[in-house]
Amino acid sequence: MFCVQIMLYLSVLVAFAACNAPPVPLDDIFIEKTFVPEQCVRAVKVGDYVRYHYIGTFPDGKKFDSSYDRGSTYNVFVGKKQLIEGMDKALVGMCVNERSLVKIPPHLAYGKRGYGDIIPADSILHFDVLLLDVWNPEDGVQIKTYHTPSICSRKVEVSDYIRYHYNGTLLDGTLFDSSHTRMRTYDTYVGIGWLIAGMDQGLLGMCVGERRIITMPPSLGYGENGDGSDIPGQASLVFDVILLDLHNPRDGIAVTNQMVPESCTRKSVSGDFVRYHYNGSLLDGTFFDSSYSRNRTYDTYVGKGYVIAGMDEGLIGVCVGEKRTITIPPHLGYGEEGTGSKIPGSAVLVFDIHIIDFHNPSDSTEITVSYKPEECERQTKKGDFVKYHYNASLMDGTSIDSTYNYGKTYNIVLGANQVVPGMEDGLMEMCVGEKRHLVIPPHLGYGERGVTDEVPGSAVLVFDVELVDMEEGLPEGYMFIWNDDVSPDLFAEMDKDKDEQVEPSEFTDYIMRQVNEGKGRLAPGFDPYRIIDNMFSNQDRNGDGKITEAEFKLKADESAAHDEL
């Protein structure tokens, strides 16, 4: 029992001595990491240049110095005796954004001499350190691509002009600039000194749509002085970049054929009038316009400056039905100004086009005989009454109309302006049973206006026609002719009631009787009674509704009275 009491007493004495003993001197620095970032891309090595903030205190908490109070980081090379030895050691291995509490013994700080009136001799120093930046004089531009587009037909080269968006940060993540906040791209030449050296290097080799992180040391950024406001001196810079556009001032248009029809009898030339559909986008795929959304083609002359120069060139040499992609550099598009809201300045344009039709103002009706019977005694001419079937379509194959749908022919008098001029041309000198393929330009069709909801304006028309029947017309200028010799008692024969004047009914009855008996013939394809009414009016010179023998004879003697008696 006595031994046990002695042991307890000694334990109490040891504990009391430990509590009242002076602090054990530090043999080396002591580091307590108070914040460690999730990622540490790079740790400080001897020879690196660092920027960091710190608060310096004594063990009792009294502050003796702070970079925060001076409003600037402390910038220095590590491991080159530009710092007290303990700080030189403590900074090695730190990561950007890492925060540590560093305790430094006197012999690794200011030792027995201290530092003026600020740090007494043999002082232990505590530093709360936050590392903001690290680089090495041997560093170059570092590039990390984190998105590569599936298609990359071209990469950035020296002297190219590009448009890109970026977020610019310091190495600790502090944002100093962003094109996104200004809602407009940064547009510049690459590799000719328009940019800081690191960006000039970091943008080379990019594809449109590519995203990359470009990190550069201050020697390739804003150097020792920074930019005077948001970028401090000796700061590493990090740019998160997406490339939206790329061209070279020497570029011409680029044409990629998507679909060329098997049959192409003609290609567009300068001076042609073209109807086409298009989707317009920027080089990064941003949509800006489409003819499809308006449900109508874009119609224009090509090669005459009616459209932007690149489109003027890109529409030459196309076939009807062809689909192609035309890529147009800005100097052949909308230039440095763009169009305002939809097309930014210096933008490359991409048009996916589909040629619907084209013609030339000098074009005539194109006639192709697809079938002609072996026997053809007579061909159609002006004045003939013809009956035909047709299928009508646009050049892209869109159906317009067909007589076969109605189960009856279309009947007209040639030369009487009852159909469009191109159809008049296409039906001339045709045999019964003959089949033709007609291509009619709009100036011989329905013109610039077209037909509402049926034929677009300025549309080329395609007709497949078959002549079913024809009736010979009268000589030009005649609406009635005699098949036999004219009776010398013509007026008397008409004056049925012998009152020496011919009433309209008498005149009509007489003419219709001559036609029915085969003695005379009216122009086919017209209303016979309207023809007869016109003939009567021409004979009724004084307009009193009756024809006297004097009027009749006088009119009959006139050589120009072809459609009279």
ROBA-429853 format. One record per residue (C-alpha): x negated, y negated, z; residue number from 1. Coordinates in steps of 0.1 Angstrom, whole numbers. Each point is the difference from the previous one (the first is absolute). Layout:
@x=X y=Y z=Z i=NUM
...
# end
This chain:
@x=0 y=0 z=0 i=1
@x=-28 y=-24 z=9 i=2
@x=-17 y=6 z=-34 i=3
@x=32 y=-7 z=-18 i=4
@x=4 y=-34 z=17 i=5
@x=-36 y=-10 z=-8 i=6
@x=6 y=9 z=-37 i=7
@x=31 y=-22 z=-1 i=8
@x=-18 y=-29 z=15 i=9
@x=-28 y=2 z=-25 i=10
@x=25 y=1 z=-29 i=11
@x=16 y=-32 z=13 i=12
@x=-34 y=-17 z=2 i=13
@x=-9 y=10 z=-36 i=14
@x=33 y=-13 z=-13 i=15
@x=-5 y=-33 z=19 i=16
@x=-35 y=-4 z=-14 i=17
@x=12 y=6 z=-36 i=18
@x=28 y=-26 z=3 i=19
@x=-24 y=-27 z=12 i=20
@x=-31 y=8 z=-21 i=21
@x=-11 y=-25 z=-27 i=22
@x=10 y=9 z=-37 i=23
@x=-22 y=24 z=-18 i=24
@x=-20 y=-18 z=-27 i=25
@x=8 y=8 z=-37 i=26
@x=-27 y=18 z=-17 i=27
@x=16 y=-4 z=-35 i=28
@x=30 y=-17 z=-16 i=29
@x=35 y=14 z=9 i=30
@x=27 y=-1 z=-27 i=31
@x=37 y=4 z=6 i=32
@x=21 y=1 z=-32 i=33
@x=32 y=-19 z=7 i=34
@x=14 y=3 z=-36 i=35
@x=-10 y=24 z=-28 i=36
@x=17 y=-4 z=-35 i=37
@x=16 y=30 z=-15 i=38
@x=-24 y=-1 z=-30 i=39
@x=-36 y=-9 z=1 i=40
@x=-12 y=-3 z=-36 i=41
@x=-34 y=-13 z=10 i=42
@x=-20 y=-2 z=33 i=43
@x=-27 y=-25 z=7 i=44
@x=-35 y=11 z=-7 i=45
@x=-34 y=-16 z=7 i=46
@x=-6 y=-27 z=-26 i=47
@x=37 y=-8 z=-5 i=48
@x=14 y=-35 z=2 i=49
@x=29 y=-4 z=23 i=50
@x=26 y=-25 z=10 i=51
@x=16 y=4 z=34 i=52
@x=18 y=-18 z=28 i=53
@x=-10 y=3 z=36 i=54
@x=7 y=-12 z=35 i=55
@x=-30 y=1 z=24 i=56
@x=5 y=3 z=37 i=57
@x=-19 y=9 z=32 i=58
@x=10 y=31 z=20 i=59
@x=22 y=-23 z=22 i=60
@x=20 y=-10 z=-30 i=61
@x=-14 y=-35 z=-4 i=62
@x=-3 y=-10 z=-37 i=63
@x=-33 y=-14 z=-13 i=64
@x=7 y=0 z=-37 i=65
@x=26 y=7 z=-27 i=66
@x=0 y=-1 z=-38 i=67
@x=38 y=-6 z=2 i=68
@x=-7 y=-33 z=18 i=69
@x=-22 y=-11 z=-29 i=70
@x=26 y=10 z=-26 i=71
@x=-24 y=22 z=-21 i=72
@x=-13 y=35 z=0 i=73
@x=-35 y=9 z=9 i=74
@x=-19 y=10 z=-31 i=75
@x=-32 y=19 z=1 i=76
@x=-22 y=28 z=-13 i=77
@x=0 y=31 z=23 i=78
@x=-32 y=17 z=11 i=79
@x=-23 y=-28 z=-10 i=80
@x=-5 y=-16 z=34 i=81
@x=23 y=-29 z=-8 i=82
@x=21 y=10 z=31 i=83
@x=-8 y=11 z=35 i=84
@x=-11 y=36 z=0 i=85
@x=31 y=13 z=17 i=86
@x=24 y=-16 z=-25 i=87
@x=-22 y=13 z=-29 i=88
@x=5 y=35 z=13 i=89
@x=37 y=-5 z=9 i=90
@x=10 y=-11 z=-35 i=91
@x=-14 y=30 z=-18 i=92
@x=27 y=25 z=-7 i=93
@x=29 y=-24 z=4 i=94
@x=28 y=-1 z=-25 i=95
@x=19 y=-30 z=-14 i=96
@x=28 y=-9 z=24 i=97
@x=-15 y=21 z=27 i=98
@x=0 y=-17 z=35 i=99
@x=-24 y=9 z=28 i=100
@x=-10 y=-11 z=34 i=101
@x=-38 y=0 z=1 i=102
@x=-20 y=-2 z=33 i=103
@x=-37 y=-9 z=-5 i=104
@x=-26 y=2 z=27 i=105
@x=-24 y=-29 z=5 i=106
@x=-30 y=16 z=-16 i=107
@x=20 y=4 z=-32 i=108
@x=14 y=-35 z=3 i=109
@x=-18 y=-31 z=12 i=110
@x=-20 y=17 z=28 i=111
@x=-18 y=-18 z=28 i=112
@x=-2 y=-33 z=-20 i=113
@x=38 y=-3 z=-5 i=114
@x=12 y=-26 z=-25 i=115
@x=-3 y=-35 z=11 i=116
@x=28 y=-12 z=23 i=117
@x=25 y=24 z=-15 i=118
@x=-12 y=35 z=9 i=119
@x=-20 y=5 z=32 i=120
@x=-29 y=24 z=2 i=121
@x=7 y=37 z=3 i=122
@x=36 y=-4 z=-11 i=123
@x=21 y=29 z=-12 i=124
@x=21 y=-12 z=-29 i=125
@x=34 y=12 z=-12 i=126
@x=12 y=-6 z=-36 i=127
@x=35 y=6 z=-13 i=128
@x=-8 y=6 z=-37 i=129
@x=23 y=1 z=-30 i=130
@x=-17 y=9 z=-33 i=131
@x=15 y=-17 z=-30 i=132
@x=-24 y=6 z=-29 i=133
@x=-30 y=20 z=-11 i=134
@x=-21 y=1 z=-31 i=135
@x=-35 y=6 z=-12 i=136
@x=-22 y=-21 z=-23 i=137
@x=-3 y=31 z=-22 i=138
@x=38 y=3 z=-4 i=139
@x=17 y=-3 z=-33 i=140
@x=37 y=0 z=-10 i=141
@x=19 y=30 z=13 i=142
@x=30 y=12 z=-19 i=143
@x=27 y=24 z=11 i=144
@x=27 y=8 z=-25 i=145
@x=32 y=13 z=17 i=146
@x=23 y=1 z=-30 i=147
@x=-9 y=8 z=-36 i=148
@x=27 y=-1 z=-27 i=149
@x=6 y=31 z=-20 i=150
@x=-7 y=-18 z=-33 i=151
@x=-30 y=-23 z=-3 i=152
@x=-6 y=-10 z=-37 i=153
@x=-24 y=-28 z=9 i=154
@x=-21 y=-11 z=29 i=155
@x=-12 y=-35 z=10 i=156
@x=-32 y=-11 z=-17 i=157
@x=-22 y=-31 z=2 i=158
@x=18 y=-31 z=-16 i=159
@x=34 y=16 z=3 i=160
@x=29 y=-22 z=13 i=161
@x=20 y=16 z=28 i=162
@x=30 y=-7 z=22 i=163
@x=0 y=16 z=34 i=164
@x=16 y=-2 z=35 i=165
@x=-21 y=2 z=31 i=166
@x=-1 y=-2 z=38 i=167
@x=-32 y=-14 z=13 i=168
@x=-11 y=8 z=36 i=169
@x=-31 y=-1 z=21 i=170
@x=-15 y=33 z=11 i=171
@x=21 y=-1 z=33 i=172
@x=32 y=-2 z=-20 i=173
@x=6 y=-38 z=4 i=174
@x=19 y=-12 z=-31 i=175
@x=-15 y=-31 z=-16 i=176
@x=18 y=0 z=-34 i=177
@x=26 y=18 z=-21 i=178
@x=13 y=-5 z=-35 i=179
@x=32 y=18 z=11 i=180
@x=9 y=-29 z=24 i=181
@x=-4 y=-24 z=-29 i=182
@x=22 y=23 z=-22 i=183
@x=-24 y=-3 z=-29 i=184
@x=-29 y=20 z=-13 i=185
@x=-36 y=-11 z=0 i=186
@x=-10 y=-4 z=-36 i=187
@x=-36 y=-2 z=-11 i=188
@x=-29 y=12 z=-22 i=189
@x=-21 y=27 z=14 i=190
@x=-38 y=3 z=0 i=191
@x=-8 y=-35 z=-12 i=192
@x=-3 y=-18 z=34 i=193
@x=35 y=-12 z=5 i=194
@x=3 y=21 z=32 i=195
@x=-22 y=7 z=30 i=196
@x=-26 y=25 z=-10 i=197
@x=15 y=29 z=20 i=198
@x=34 y=-4 z=-16 i=199
@x=-16 y=-3 z=-34 i=200
@x=-16 y=34 z=6 i=201
@x=29 y=16 z=18 i=202
@x=25 y=-6 z=-27 i=203
@x=-20 y=16 z=-28 i=204
@x=13 y=34 z=-11 i=205
@x=35 y=-4 z=14 i=206
@x=31 y=13 z=-19 i=207
@x=33 y=-19 z=-2 i=208
@x=20 y=13 z=30 i=209
@x=-31 y=11 z=19 i=210
@x=-3 y=-9 z=37 i=211
@x=-33 y=-3 z=17 i=212
@x=-17 y=-14 z=31 i=213
@x=-30 y=-22 z=-8 i=214
@x=-23 y=-7 z=29 i=215
@x=-29 y=-24 z=-3 i=216
@x=-28 y=-14 z=22 i=217
@x=-1 y=-38 z=4 i=218
@x=-29 y=-2 z=-24 i=219
@x=24 y=10 z=-28 i=220
@x=29 y=-20 z=16 i=221
@x=-1 y=-35 z=16 i=222
@x=-35 y=3 z=16 i=223
@x=-13 y=-18 z=30 i=224
@x=25 y=-28 z=-1 i=225
@x=33 y=18 z=-7 i=226
@x=27 y=-20 z=-18 i=227
@x=2 y=-27 z=26 i=228
@x=34 y=10 z=13 i=229
@x=13 y=35 z=2 i=230
@x=-32 y=20 z=-8 i=231
@x=-28 y=-4 z=26 i=232
@x=-36 y=0 z=-10 i=233
@x=-17 y=34 z=-4 i=234
@x=33 y=18 z=-3 i=235
@x=6 y=33 z=-18 i=236
@x=31 y=-2 z=-21 i=237
@x=25 y=27 z=-8 i=238
@x=24 y=-3 z=-30 i=239
@x=29 y=23 z=-5 i=240
@x=6 y=-3 z=-38 i=241
@x=26 y=12 z=-25 i=242
@x=-7 y=-7 z=-37 i=243
@x=30 y=-11 z=-20 i=244
@x=-13 y=-12 z=-33 i=245
@x=-31 y=2 z=-22 i=246
@x=-10 y=-14 z=-33 i=247
@x=-29 y=-15 z=-19 i=248
@x=1 y=-32 z=-20 i=249
@x=-13 y=19 z=-30 i=250
@x=29 y=25 z=2 i=251
@x=25 y=4 z=-28 i=252
@x=33 y=18 z=3 i=253
@x=0 y=37 z=6 i=254
@x=26 y=22 z=-17 i=255
@x=9 y=35 z=11 i=256
@x=24 y=19 z=-21 i=257
@x=25 y=19 z=21 i=258
@x=22 y=14 z=-29 i=259
@x=-3 y=-4 z=-38 i=260
@x=28 y=14 z=-21 i=261
@x=-8 y=27 z=-25 i=262
@x=14 y=-20 z=-28 i=263
@x=-12 y=-35 z=-4 i=264
@x=6 y=-14 z=-35 i=265
@x=-10 y=-35 z=10 i=266
@x=-19 y=-19 z=27 i=267
@x=6 y=-35 z=12 i=268
@x=-20 y=-28 z=-15 i=269
@x=-3 y=-37 z=8 i=270
@x=32 y=-18 z=-9 i=271
@x=23 y=29 z=9 i=272
@x=29 y=-5 z=23 i=273
@x=-1 y=27 z=28 i=274
@x=25 y=12 z=25 i=275
@x=-14 y=18 z=29 i=276
@x=5 y=10 z=36 i=277
@x=-26 y=-5 z=27 i=278
@x=-9 y=4 z=36 i=279
@x=-25 y=-26 z=12 i=280
@x=-23 y=5 z=30 i=281
@x=-32 y=-12 z=15 i=282
@x=-31 y=22 z=0 i=283
@x=7 y=13 z=35 i=284
@x=35 y=11 z=-11 i=285
@x=19 y=-30 z=14 i=286
@x=31 y=-3 z=-22 i=287
@x=8 y=-35 z=-14 i=288
@x=25 y=4 z=-29 i=289
@x=20 y=24 z=-21 i=290
@x=22 y=-3 z=-31 i=291
@x=18 y=32 z=12 i=292
@x=13 y=-19 z=30 i=293
@x=16 y=-25 z=-23 i=294
@x=14 y=28 z=-22 i=295
@x=-13 y=-16 z=-32 i=296
@x=-31 y=1 z=-20 i=297
@x=-26 y=-28 z=-3 i=298
@x=1 y=-12 z=-36 i=299
@x=-27 y=-21 z=-16 i=300
@x=-23 y=-6 z=-29 i=301
@x=-35 y=14 z=4 i=302
@x=-32 y=-16 z=-11 i=303
@x=15 y=-35 z=0 i=304
@x=-6 y=-11 z=36 i=305
@x=35 y=6 z=12 i=306
@x=-13 y=21 z=29 i=307
@x=-32 y=1 z=21 i=308
@x=-31 y=6 z=-21 i=309
@x=-6 y=35 z=14 i=310
@x=36 y=11 z=-8 i=311
@x=-2 y=-15 z=-34 i=312
@x=-30 y=22 z=-7 i=313
@x=13 y=31 z=18 i=314
@x=32 y=1 z=-21 i=315
@x=-19 y=2 z=-33 i=316
@x=-3 y=35 z=-15 i=317
@x=28 y=16 z=18 i=318
@x=26 y=25 z=-13 i=319
@x=37 y=0 z=7 i=320
@x=6 y=22 z=30 i=321
@x=-37 y=-3 z=12 i=322
@x=-7 y=-4 z=37 i=323
@x=-33 y=-16 z=10 i=324
@x=-16 y=-17 z=30 i=325
@x=-16 y=-34 z=-6 i=326
@x=-24 y=-13 z=26 i=327
@x=-6 y=-37 z=-4 i=328
@x=-27 y=-21 z=17 i=329
@x=11 y=-33 z=14 i=330
@x=-17 y=-21 z=-27 i=331
@x=23 y=17 z=-25 i=332
@x=30 y=-1 z=25 i=333
@x=10 y=-27 z=23 i=334
@x=-35 y=-13 z=9 i=335
@x=-11 y=-15 z=32 i=336
@x=34 y=-15 z=9 i=337
@x=22 y=31 z=-4 i=338
@x=37 y=-7 z=-1 i=339
@x=6 y=-10 z=36 i=340
@x=20 y=25 z=21 i=341
@x=-3 y=32 z=-20 i=342
@x=-34 y=0 z=-17 i=343
@x=-30 y=-14 z=20 i=344
@x=-28 y=-19 z=-16 i=345
@x=-28 y=20 z=-17 i=346
@x=21 y=31 z=0 i=347
@x=-5 y=30 z=-23 i=348
@x=34 y=10 z=-15 i=349
@x=11 y=36 z=-9 i=350
@x=29 y=4 z=-24 i=351
@x=16 y=34 z=-7 i=352
@x=19 y=-6 z=-32 i=353
@x=23 y=20 z=-22 i=354
@x=5 y=-12 z=-36 i=355
@x=37 y=1 z=-9 i=356
@x=-2 y=-14 z=-35 i=357
@x=-17 y=-27 z=-21 i=358
@x=5 y=-16 z=-34 i=359
@x=-14 y=-28 z=-21 i=360
@x=21 y=-29 z=-12 i=361
@x=-10 y=9 z=-35 i=362
@x=13 y=35 z=3 i=363
@x=27 y=13 z=-23 i=364
@x=23 y=30 z=6 i=365
@x=-20 y=32 z=0 i=366
@x=18 y=27 z=-20 i=367
@x=-10 y=36 z=1 i=368
@x=21 y=25 z=-21 i=369
@x=4 y=32 z=20 i=370
@x=23 y=17 z=-25 i=371
@x=11 y=-7 z=-35 i=372
@x=23 y=22 z=-21 i=373
@x=-12 y=14 z=-33 i=374
@x=29 y=-16 z=-19 i=375
@x=4 y=-37 z=4 i=376
@x=21 y=-16 z=-28 i=377
@x=5 y=-33 z=16 i=378
@x=-17 y=-20 z=28 i=379
@x=15 y=-26 z=22 i=380
@x=-1 y=-36 z=-9 i=381
@x=13 y=-33 z=13 i=382
@x=38 y=0 z=1 i=383
@x=4 y=37 z=4 i=384
@x=22 y=13 z=27 i=385
@x=-20 y=26 z=19 i=386
@x=8 y=25 z=28 i=387
@x=-29 y=13 z=22 i=388
@x=-8 y=16 z=32 i=389
@x=-28 y=-12 z=23 i=390
@x=-19 y=6 z=32 i=391
@x=-14 y=-33 z=14 i=392
@x=-28 y=-3 z=26 i=393
@x=-28 y=-22 z=12 i=394
@x=-36 y=7 z=-8 i=395
@x=-5 y=17 z=33 i=396
@x=28 y=25 z=-8 i=397
@x=27 y=-17 z=21 i=398
@x=33 y=8 z=-17 i=399
@x=22 y=-30 z=-9 i=400
@x=29 y=15 z=-20 i=401
@x=11 y=28 z=-24 i=402
@x=29 y=4 z=-24 i=403
@x=-1 y=37 z=7 i=404
@x=13 y=-8 z=35 i=405
@x=32 y=-15 z=-16 i=406
@x=5 y=27 z=-26 i=407
@x=2 y=-25 z=-29 i=408
@x=-22 y=-19 z=-24 i=409
@x=-10 y=-36 z=1 i=410
@x=13 y=-18 z=-31 i=411
@x=-12 y=-32 z=-14 i=412
@x=-3 y=-20 z=-33 i=413
@x=-37 y=-5 z=-9 i=414
@x=-10 y=-36 z=-3 i=415
@x=30 y=-13 z=20 i=416
@x=-19 y=-7 z=32 i=417
@x=19 y=26 z=19 i=418
@x=-31 y=15 z=15 i=419
@x=-34 y=-13 z=10 i=420
@x=-23 y=-9 z=-29 i=421
@x=-24 y=29 z=7 i=422
@x=29 y=25 z=-4 i=423
@x=11 y=-17 z=-32 i=424
@x=-36 y=6 z=-13 i=425
@x=-1 y=35 z=12 i=426
@x=32 y=11 z=-17 i=427
@x=-8 y=-14 z=-34 i=428
@x=-8 y=24 z=-30 i=429
@x=11 y=30 z=20 i=430
@x=17 y=32 z=-12 i=431
@x=30 y=17 z=15 i=432
@x=-14 y=27 z=23 i=433
@x=-34 y=-18 z=4 i=434
@x=-14 y=-4 z=35 i=435
@x=-24 y=-27 z=11 i=436
@x=-20 y=-12 z=30 i=437
@x=2 y=-38 z=4 i=438
@x=-22 y=-21 z=22 i=439
@x=14 y=-35 z=2 i=440
@x=-19 y=-29 z=15 i=441
@x=20 y=-23 z=23 i=442
@x=1 y=-30 z=-25 i=443
@x=19 y=24 z=-23 i=444
@x=19 y=15 z=29 i=445
@x=15 y=-17 z=30 i=446
@x=-27 y=-26 z=5 i=447
@x=-12 y=-15 z=32 i=448
@x=34 y=2 z=18 i=449
@x=8 y=37 z=-7 i=450
@x=34 y=13 z=9 i=451
@x=10 y=-3 z=36 i=452
@x=-3 y=33 z=19 i=453
@x=-8 y=18 z=-32 i=454
@x=-30 y=-13 z=-19 i=455
@x=-28 y=-20 z=18 i=456
@x=-12 y=-32 z=-15 i=457
@x=-27 y=2 z=-26 i=458
@x=4 y=38 z=-2 i=459
@x=-11 y=21 z=-30 i=460
@x=29 y=23 z=-10 i=461
@x=-3 y=35 z=-14 i=462
@x=29 y=15 z=-21 i=463
@x=3 y=35 z=-14 i=464
@x=26 y=-4 z=-26 i=465
@x=19 y=24 z=-24 i=466
@x=20 y=-13 z=-29 i=467
@x=33 y=19 z=-1 i=468
@x=19 y=-18 z=-27 i=469
@x=0 y=-31 z=-22 i=470
@x=25 y=-19 z=-22 i=471
@x=-14 y=-21 z=-27 i=472
@x=4 y=-37 z=6 i=473
@x=10 y=-27 z=-24 i=474
@x=-25 y=-22 z=-19 i=475
@x=-15 y=-27 z=22 i=476
@x=24 y=-29 z=5 i=477
@x=32 y=20 z=-9 i=478
@x=27 y=11 z=24 i=479
@x=23 y=14 z=-28 i=480
@x=-6 y=13 z=-34 i=481
@x=21 y=14 z=-29 i=482
@x=-6 y=35 z=-11 i=483
@x=19 y=-5 z=-32 i=484
@x=5 y=-30 z=-23 i=485
@x=18 y=-29 z=16 i=486
@x=36 y=-4 z=-11 i=487
@x=7 y=-31 z=-21 i=488
@x=33 y=-4 z=19 i=489
@x=-15 y=2 z=34 i=490
@x=18 y=-30 z=15 i=491
@x=34 y=12 z=-14 i=492
@x=-6 y=35 z=14 i=493
@x=-7 y=-15 z=35 i=494
@x=31 y=-23 z=-2 i=495
@x=24 y=27 z=7 i=496
@x=30 y=-23 z=7 i=497
@x=-8 y=-21 z=-30 i=498
@x=1 y=-33 z=19 i=499
@x=-32 y=-11 z=-17 i=500
@x=-20 y=1 z=32 i=501
@x=-16 y=29 z=18 i=502
@x=7 y=4 z=37 i=503
@x=-26 y=17 z=24 i=504
@x=20 y=31 z=2 i=505
@x=2 y=3 z=-38 i=506
@x=-37 y=-5 z=-3 i=507
@x=-8 y=26 z=27 i=508
@x=24 y=26 z=-14 i=509
@x=-14 y=-4 z=-35 i=510
@x=-36 y=3 z=10 i=511
@x=6 y=30 z=22 i=512
@x=19 y=17 z=-28 i=513
@x=-30 y=-5 z=-24 i=514
@x=-23 y=15 z=26 i=515
@x=23 y=30 z=7 i=516
@x=4 y=6 z=-37 i=517
@x=-37 y=-1 z=-6 i=518
@x=1 y=-31 z=-21 i=519
@x=-20 y=-21 z=24 i=520
@x=-22 y=4 z=30 i=521
@x=-6 y=-20 z=32 i=522
@x=-33 y=-2 z=17 i=523
@x=-3 y=30 z=23 i=524
@x=-4 y=-2 z=37 i=525
@x=20 y=-32 z=5 i=526
@x=37 y=-5 z=10 i=527
@x=18 y=-1 z=-34 i=528
@x=27 y=-24 z=11 i=529
@x=-26 y=-25 z=12 i=530
@x=-17 y=2 z=-34 i=531
@x=33 y=-5 z=-18 i=532
@x=9 y=-29 z=23 i=533
@x=-33 y=-16 z=-9 i=534
@x=6 y=6 z=-37 i=535
@x=34 y=-17 z=3 i=536
@x=-14 y=-30 z=18 i=537
@x=-26 y=-5 z=-27 i=538
@x=28 y=0 z=-27 i=539
@x=22 y=-23 z=21 i=540
@x=-19 y=-31 z=-9 i=541
@x=23 y=-25 z=15 i=542
@x=6 y=21 z=31 i=543
@x=38 y=-1 z=-1 i=544
@x=3 y=38 z=5 i=545
@x=9 y=7 z=-36 i=546
@x=-18 y=6 z=-32 i=547
@x=13 y=-17 z=-32 i=548
@x=-10 y=11 z=-34 i=549
@x=-20 y=-31 z=-5 i=550
@x=-20 y=7 z=32 i=551
@x=-4 y=36 z=-9 i=552
@x=-13 y=-7 z=-35 i=553
@x=-23 y=-28 z=11 i=554
@x=-15 y=23 z=26 i=555
@x=-3 y=29 z=-23 i=556
@x=-20 y=-19 z=-25 i=557
@x=-27 y=-9 z=26 i=558
@x=-31 y=21 z=-7 i=559
@x=-10 y=1 z=37 i=560
@x=33 y=16 z=11 i=561
@x=-15 y=35 z=6 i=562
@x=24 y=10 z=27 i=563
@x=30 y=-16 z=-16 i=564
@x=20 y=11 z=-30 i=565
# end
